[in-house]
Amino acid sequence: MLSIGIVGLPNVGKSTLFKALTKKQVDIKNFPFCTIEPNVGVVEVPDERLQQLAEVSRSAKIVPTAIEFVDIAGLVAGANNGEGLGNQFLANIRETDAIVQVVRAFQDQNIIHVAGQPDPQRDGEIISLELILKDMDTLAKHLPKVEKEAKRGDKEAQLELALVKKLAALFESRQPAKNVQLEEKEKILFKKLNLLSAKPVLYLINNASDKNNLDYPSKFSPALEIDVKLENELSELSPKEAQEMRLALPHPKNSLDELITSCYSLLELETFFTSGEPESRAWTVSKGSKAPQAAGKIHTDFEKGFIRAEVVFWEQLTKAGSWTSAREKGWSRLEGKDYVVKDGDVIVFKFAPTS
């Protein structure tokens, strides 16, 4: 399962956000490093299409796709050297696929800040710099081994050495690893390094509707503005009560749903569906995945024995009212192994059993 790390300075709203997302009770107190071991929660990816497909297929069960969120304790300046249990926290980040960086953009004298007062630009830069500095340390430890192998004439090591030097120059200018320009032959080696600053980042600007909010720099991109405290309060109500309260707000959108779907997009993921009487289910694939790869998400035998896929777009299927009607209208089609799966495809896979 794909994993999103929630990071930021202490007391910026990370654990409150996690609680709102997962409705799990976590330890939220007004002091730094309250969260030491990361809290982990699995969150459904909201998708209205799934319910509509289930109605068409009269499905007995609905199975959405999901993302794992990890509430990682607050980082501070010097985390890369172990400040504030920094080494442990950075190791937790390394295990995630992407990062939601929470930046506090409100003042509240009742909620302490490790630097005295919140400053969105400074606070955001502290976290970004700590990831870069830890990556510099990672490369410095890795460099002697690569240099030794490169001197022996190992072609892959020579390629990796050039990549490491390119990254080191980038880090010296305080740029993250994700800014590096990679040649095709470097991409696999780059991925193996598993650098912290290479991970996709979504900035969550924690603005409080009842506080004096602060400006934040436009370089925080992509970014979402969310009143984390309000979303947590709404998450504790029944769905009906929460919806009624939302409609009374100036901006009634569900910010948590927007955050979850934004994380999904951040990881360049798409959804395809399978739908029938037993169940309607959402499946996750990377953008650009071909039909056999999508089949493999269901079962490895489906990919190994792939023959073809019958595909119809979800909206056409719901409009037709059934697979039979969709076929009669010519809206379903047969696709082979080179077909690139599209977001919203509903697919039936044909495969040959493998021994």
C-alpha positions, 0 to 999 in steps of 0.5 A: 500500500502506498504511504504518505508521511505527515511531517512538519515542525512540532505543534503545527497540527500534524497529529490533529490532521492525522486524527481527522483523517483516520478518526483514530485517537492519537496523543495530541498535547501541547509540547514538542516531540509528543509523537515519537513512534509514528501513528499509522492509519489507512484512509479510503480514497473518496470516489463517487464513481464507485457507488454509481457502478455498484448500483448498476451492477447491484453489487453486494460489496463496495471496495474502495482503494486506500492510502496509508497516512503516517503521522511522523513526529515534529522535526526541528533544525538540526534533525539531520544531526540527531536533534530532537530524535531527528535520526529516528524521524527521518528514518520514518520519512524514508519509508514513505512514498510521498510527504504532506508537509504541514505549515502553520500559518496562524498565530495562537499564544496558547499553542507554543512554537519551537521558534517563538512565533510561527513564520511559514516561509522559515518553517517550511524551509527548515524542513526542506533543508533538513531533508537535503542535509540528511541526503548529503550525509547519505551520499557522503557515506555512500561515495567511498564505496562507489568510487572504489568500484568505479576505479576497478572499471565497473561501468554501472559504478562509474555511471552512479559516481557521476550521478552522485557528484551531480546530486552533491552539487545540487545539494550544495546549492540547497536544492532538493534531489527532485530538481535533478535532471536525469538521463534515462540510464540514471533513473533506476540508480537514482531510485535505488538511492531512496533520497528524502528530498526526492519524494513528492511533497504536498504543502498543507497550509494550516490556516485557522478560521478563528485566528490571525492568519499569516501570509505564506510564499507562493513557492509552496506548490502544490499546496492546499489551505485547510483549517485542520482544527475545524476539519477535526471537529467536523470529523467527530460528528455524524456525516449528516451533522457534518454536512449540515455544518459545512453548508453553513460555512463560506467554503463548504467543500470537504477539505480532507477529501480534497487532501486525500485525492490530491495525495493520490494525484501527487503520486501520479496514480489512476483508478480503474474499476472491476464491477459485478454482482459480488463486488464493485472495486477500485484498483490503483495503477501508476499513470501509463500502466498497460492492461497486463500490469493492471491485471496483475494488480488483481492477481499475478496469474492475470498478468502472466496469462493475459489474453485481452481486456474488455473495457468500457468507460465508467460513465458509459456503463452507468448510462447504459445501465448494464454490460449487455446494454453497453455492448449493444451500444458499441461502448465496450471494446476489446483491448490487447497487451499494449492498451494504456489503462485510463482513469475511470476504465471499467475492465473485465480481464480474459486470461489463460490459467497458468500452471 
